């Protein structure tokens, strides 16, 4: 009788342990969140050059954006006033208007006014040369921004590769293959790739947006240059 009771007790204990184990298995794991700062810290030293590149990209973009936006503002009556001054022979007023406007278009027209009396081809050449200089000024540091869009992802991939090399080195030293070692180290090293890609995408978009703005200014410069050459060939009204 005692043995029978003992067997029942042991069976009950085994059932209780099985239920506890099943309950523990069915309990959903607690998700651990990680902040952006923690991700940045775990990304490793390779994030430092990526951060420097991101700062440079933002600085160049906003500096160029403000500059190009100012240069793109042109009075719609500017060419009409130039036409009136030139046809009336008031060259000094035309030059003063160009200096006060102080835009790529006005500097081109001013150079053309300074060449009045010369052959039209020579005036066109002078205007074209000034236009090239103005375009060069507007594109200042644009090549750096374009380079950042390609270099930043490379730094990110380089950080990931170094991280993978470190993981396999640890596996070789421990002489064991554990999924925690691989996954725990790999997700940290992927942070550098994600950071590099993000900076590269932002720099790429910023570069092409500024290029679009510059193209609009260049188009306005070409239109006004043609208008100026045309007005030189217009008959003067008396």
C-alpha positions in Angstrom: 0.0 0.0 0.0 2.8 2.4 0.9 4.5 1.6 -2.4 1.3 2.4 -4.3 1.0 5.7 -2.6 4.6 6.5 -3.3 4.1 5.7 -6.9 1.1 8.0 -7.1 3.1 10.8 -5.5 5.9 10.4 -7.9 3.5 10.4 -10.9 1.8 13.5 -9.6 5.2 15.2 -9.2 6.2 14.3 -12.8 2.8 15.6 -14.2 3.3 18.9 -12.3 6.8 19.3 -13.6 5.6 18.6 -17.1 2.8 21.2 -16.8 5.3 23.7 -15.5 7.7 23.1 -18.3 4.8 23.4 -20.9 3.7 26.6 -19.3 7.2 28.0 -19.5 7.5 26.9 -23.1 4.2 28.5 -24.0 5.1 31.8 -22.2 6.0 34.3 -25.0 9.5 35.7 -24.8 9.9 39.2 -23.6 11.0 41.5 -26.4 14.0 43.6 -25.7 14.1 47.0 -27.3 17.2 48.9 -28.2 17.5 52.6 -28.6 19.2 54.4 -31.5 22.0 55.5 -29.2 22.7 52.0 -28.0 22.7 50.9 -31.7 25.2 53.6 -32.5 27.4 52.7 -29.6 27.4 49.0 -30.6 28.1 49.8 -34.2 31.8 50.2 -33.5 34.4 52.8 -34.4 33.6 52.6 -38.1 30.5 54.8 -37.3 32.8 57.8 -36.5 33.8 58.4 -40.2 30.3 57.8 -41.3 29.1 60.4 -38.7 31.7 62.9 -40.1 30.5 62.2 -43.6 26.9 62.8 -42.6 27.8 66.1 -41.0 29.7 67.2 -44.1 26.8 66.2 -46.4 24.3 68.2 -44.4 26.6 71.2 -44.2 27.2 71.2 -48.0 23.6 70.7 -48.8 22.2 73.5 -46.7 25.1 75.9 -47.7 24.5 75.2 -51.4 20.8 75.3 -51.1 20.8 78.8 -49.5 23.3 80.1 -52.0 21.6 78.7 -55.1 18.2 79.8 -53.9 19.5 83.4 -53.6 21.1 83.2 -57.0 17.9 81.9 -58.6 15.9 85.0 -57.7 15.7 87.3 -60.7 13.3 90.2 -61.2 11.0 89.4 -64.1 11.3 93.0 -65.3 15.1 92.9 -65.3 15.5 92.3 -69.1 12.7 94.8 -69.9 14.6 97.5 -68.0 17.9 96.5 -69.7 16.2 96.7 -73.1 14.9 100.2 -72.3 18.2 101.5 -71.0 20.2 100.0 -74.0 17.8 101.3 -76.6 17.7 104.8 -75.0 21.5 104.8 -74.8 21.5 105.0 -71.0 24.4 102.5 -70.6 25.4 103.7 -67.2 22.0 103.0 -65.8 22.0 99.5 -67.3 25.4 98.8 -65.7 24.1 100.1 -62.3 21.0 97.9 -62.6 23.2 94.8 -63.2 25.4 95.6 -60.2 22.5 96.2 -57.9 20.8 92.9 -59.0 24.0 90.9 -58.3 22.9 87.5 -59.8 24.6 85.2 -62.4 22.2 86.6 -65.0 23.0 90.2 -64.2 26.7 89.6 -64.2 26.5 88.0 -67.6 24.4 90.9 -69.0 26.8 93.4 -67.4 29.7 91.8 -69.2 27.8 92.0 -72.5 27.0 95.6 -71.9 30.7 96.3 -71.3 31.4 94.8 -74.8 28.8 97.0 -76.6 30.2 98.2 -79.9 32.2 95.0 -80.4 31.1 92.3 -82.9 28.1 90.2 -81.7 30.3 87.1 -81.7 32.7 88.7 -79.3 29.9 89.8 -77.1 28.5 86.2 -77.1 31.9 84.8 -76.2 32.3 87.2 -73.3 28.8 86.3 -71.9 29.5 82.6 -72.3 32.7 82.9 -70.4 31.1 84.6 -67.5 28.3 82.0 -67.6 30.8 79.2 -67.2 32.4 80.9 -64.2 29.0 81.4 -62.6 28.1 77.7 -63.1 31.5 76.7 -61.6 30.7 78.8 -58.5 27.3 77.3 -58.1 28.7 73.8 -58.3 31.2 74.4 -55.5 31.6 71.3 -53.3 29.0 69.4 -55.3 31.6 66.8 -56.2 32.3 66.2 -52.5 28.6 65.6 -51.9 28.5 63.2 -54.8 31.5 61.4 -53.4 29.9 61.0 -50.0 27.0 59.3 -51.5 29.3 56.5 -52.7 31.9 56.5 -49.9 29.5 56.3 -46.9 28.0 52.9 -47.9 31.5 51.5 -48.5 32.5 52.5 -44.9 29.3 50.7 -43.7 30.1 47.5 -45.6 33.7 47.7 -44.4 32.5 47.8 -40.8 30.3 44.8 -41.4 33.1 42.8 -42.9 35.4 43.5 -40.0 32.6 42.5 -37.7 32.1 39.1 -39.5 35.8 38.5 -39.4 35.8 39.1 -35.7 32.8 36.7 -35.2 34.5 33.8 -37.0 37.8 34.5 -35.1 35.9 34.1 -31.8 34.3 30.9 -33.1 37.7 29.6 -34.0 39.1 30.5 -30.6 36.2 28.9 -28.7 36.2 25.9 -30.9 32.4 25.8 -30.8 29.6 27.1 -33.0 26.8 28.8 -31.1 24.0 30.6 -32.8 24.0 33.3 -30.1 27.6 34.2 -30.9 26.8 34.5 -34.6 23.4 36.3 -34.4 24.4 38.5 -31.5 27.5 39.8 -33.1 26.1 39.9 -36.7 23.1 42.2 -35.9 25.4 44.6 -34.2 27.8 44.8 -37.1 24.9 45.2 -39.6 24.3 48.6 -37.9 27.3 50.0 -39.7 26.0 48.9 -43.1 22.6 50.4 -42.4 24.2 53.7 -41.2 26.4 53.9 -44.3 23.5 53.2 -46.6 21.3 55.8 -44.9 24.0 58.5 -45.2 24.7 57.6 -48.8 21.0 57.7 -49.8 20.6 61.2 -48.2 23.7 62.5 -49.9 22.6 61.1 -53.2 19.2 62.6 -53.0 20.6 66.0 -51.8 23.1 66.0 -54.7 20.5 65.5 -57.4 18.1 68.0 -55.8 20.8 70.7 -55.9 21.7 69.7 -59.5 18.0 70.2 -60.4 18.1 73.7 -58.8 21.3 74.6 -60.7 19.9 73.4 -64.0 17.0 75.8 -63.5 19.3 78.7 -62.9 21.4 77.7 -66.0 18.3 77.6 -68.1 17.3 81.1 -67.0 20.9 82.3 -67.8 20.7 80.9 -71.3 17.3 82.4 -71.9 18.4 85.8 -70.8 21.6 85.7 -72.7 19.7 85.0 -75.9 17.3 87.8 -75.1 20.2 90.2 -74.7 21.8 89.2 -78.0 18.4 89.6 -79.7 17.8 93.1 -78.3 21.2 94.2 -79.7 20.0 93.3 -83.1 16.6 95.0 -82.7 16.0 98.3 -84.5 16.2 101.2 -82.1 12.9 103.0 -81.8 13.2 106.8 -82.1 
